Amino acid sequence: MTPDLSAEFAGIRSPNPFWLASAPPTDRAVNVQRAFTAGWGGVVWKTLGVDPPVVNVSGPRYGFWQGDNRRVQGFSNIELISDRPIRINLREIAEIKAQWPDRAVVVSVMFPLEASVWAEWLPRIEATGADGIELNLGCPHGMSERGMGSAMGQAPELVERVTRLAKAHTRLPVIVKLTPNVTDITWSAAAARAGGADAVSLINTINSIVSVDLERMAPMPTVDGKGTHGGYCGPAVKPIALNMVAEIARHPSLAGLPISGIGGVGTWRDAAEFMALGATNIQVCTAAMLYGFRIVEDLVGGLRSWMTGQGHTRLEDVIGRAVPNVRDWSQLNLNFVTKAQIDAHRCIGCGRCYIACEDTSHQAIGRVADTGRYQVRAEDCVGCNLCVAVCPVSDCISMETLDSGVDPRTGVPITTQPMNWAQHPNNPVAPCPSGERQGD
């Protein structure tokens, strides 16, 4: 049976869960028209604002970090919200929604905390036929210096206040886009829920300076010899985004709050990981900017193929499946033991695993003289899997689980019963049998 990828997020339906995030790709009708023709399930229109008018720089707006193969790993921008008149944007939004009634069209807004502004413009946005409102409380540059964007998103009391203000002036679902530039993302999510948010989306970009031009001695991108901090996104931010999505999804007081996952999604696997950690749908920006709108074909086709192989028939079979396995460190099983094993037939004798382990780990790998290959001394291996990370050969080194027997490191019998850190003898706050404090 072909999996059904139709999605519903905060009451908004789309033919698939892949939306373009609020950014340059959703700045105008011609872009969105091309995106929907390519197969995207929805868009969040680039953030609209009101007076004073926005003026973007005419020089470079993007900085980037490239890996050894010149693929962009991290992407930074200093572009502001839409610099097009709001009335023109609203006219185009209405035209797009009329042409594509089955696609999700959500409008991102960034307004000051003035009730009259929200009372004037949210009904006008609603009149376009748009499906929802996204509050941009995350932009870390330019607009934050005007008291909006992340300047609001970093203060939970302002998150609640602006959410409540939006809800008072529209019947559309209100999605709050959260900034990652905070200590605890759940505080922001709780504030959004308290203000009546129908959903949250995250993460927005991370405040950053992506690189420095050592000739001009200025941050990149450089505008007339000067630079500024910008918003960081792309594949490099995915681990941060996954963690923040999971923190909200597993928080008891935030149960049931719909999450739109954003941050470094470029493949179907990325999307599946976000969904497994609780995201109901996925927003994409950087990958579309780097590779074009047709990447949605790979996203949709890859996700459908994987779901078929796993026996999943709908997105709900995937969403949140990994959340119960996300635990605090104190809940990990301290009796679980793994050891590295090197496949002698795959080993090319490069020695990278040996150098990494010898210099920076536990000196658990040795060279076999007659073969020039390497092998693991189980009694010294702590199962850290650093060797797996540095090995250039796929599947050459594997981590094998010891289910029973004796741990060669300690001589202690291995049990499959989890040990809680709170009762572990090495815990400095755990009581000792003799009553003295640990470390005395």
Phi, psi and omega in degrees: 000130180288127181298144177270114182263006178297143189232153171228125181230116181053037180085359181261124183262147175209153185292341173209167187276005187264114178246150169277133181284161177298114188182183179309324181296345182243030187279340185201168188298321184297323177293312184294323176302314179295322181296315181291325176297324179288337177122008179294143182281339181188172176220153165251112185300143181305141190308128177264144175224177177237190181305147002286155183297147179270133176234117179273159176292150178265351177271198181302137179248345187240140170239161184204156175244122181253141175283183182300332181267011180070009172285137181288121178263322179226144187226133181234143179226150175242021179284144179270189178291181185304132176260013177267146180306138185298326181295323178293317177301315182295322178297318181290323177300316179297319180296316181295315183294325178292325180281332184232068185295339182272354182262151179279130175233107179251142183251122177276137180227153174219096182245155175289166180280064178233115186303326182296326179292313180295321181294329180280315193265330180295319175298328178292322176295318180299325181292344179286345186092005178303155186268342183189172178240133172246127179271116180278096178248031187228342185303121189267002186223149175071290182289329178295332178286350175258010178087011179240194180058229184292341176298327173278316186294339180277352181245105183307324180294327177284325175302312179296318184295314182289327176295316179298322180296317179295315182297333181287344188236013175209150174265354181286155173301139179249120179253130180257119180271119190265144175276140175277356184276057183220167178284316184221112184294336182290335176297316180295317181296320179295322179294319178297316178297319180298329178279357177101014181302141176276340181191169173233154173232143183192151009254155166282183187287157183263132180299132190197160160240115192282330179190172180234132173282108186282352173276314180271348183053054180214151177299151175261142357288149184258128180244107180053044175084000180234159177217176181210169175289152181222189180260124186262135181210193180095183185307328184295338183267355184304315180300324178292317180296317179301317180297316183291322175299315180296322180299321178288315184298328184261002181282125186303320184280354181250011181304134177087355179284117181298141183235130170259120186272129182223142172133091173081016180283121178226348181225166177298327180294319175304313181298316180298324178294317177298317180294319179300332179266011170116355180287134180276325174216179189230136173247141185230140175225293189302315182299322178293322179293326183276328188236356177095166186292338185288355175298341179298332177297319178290323180297311181292311182295319180293317179295318180296318180295316179296316180298321178299315180296330180271353181082017178272138182249347180208162183298329181298339177290340184256320188301121175081003185297330182271350186300318180298340181266003174269115185232163169291155181304324183295346181261005178283151181279108183282356176263359179285129185232129172234155177227143176284145174226133181256126178283110184299332182283335180266336184298132180257004176072026183287335177083006182295321179295319180298313182297315181298316182289319183291318185278323192233002182231241193238019175050049186253005182238134179232159180267133177274112191302316188280347181245341185075006178263179184237153177217160184263135170270106187301327183292340180257344184286130178257004176075026186286339180065024171300323180297325177296321182294324185266346182292128181278356184252122181300133176063017177285320179246131179233158177256117183258133181275133174266112185274336183203174178102210185243135177290118182294344179285323190240343186077008182269135177302140180271132177244152178269001179280127181296144174250126179278134182301330181298333179257003184287138182297338179275356178287119184294345179256001178278143179292139177274152180304325183275353178096345180281161179285150175297138178095347178284000000 
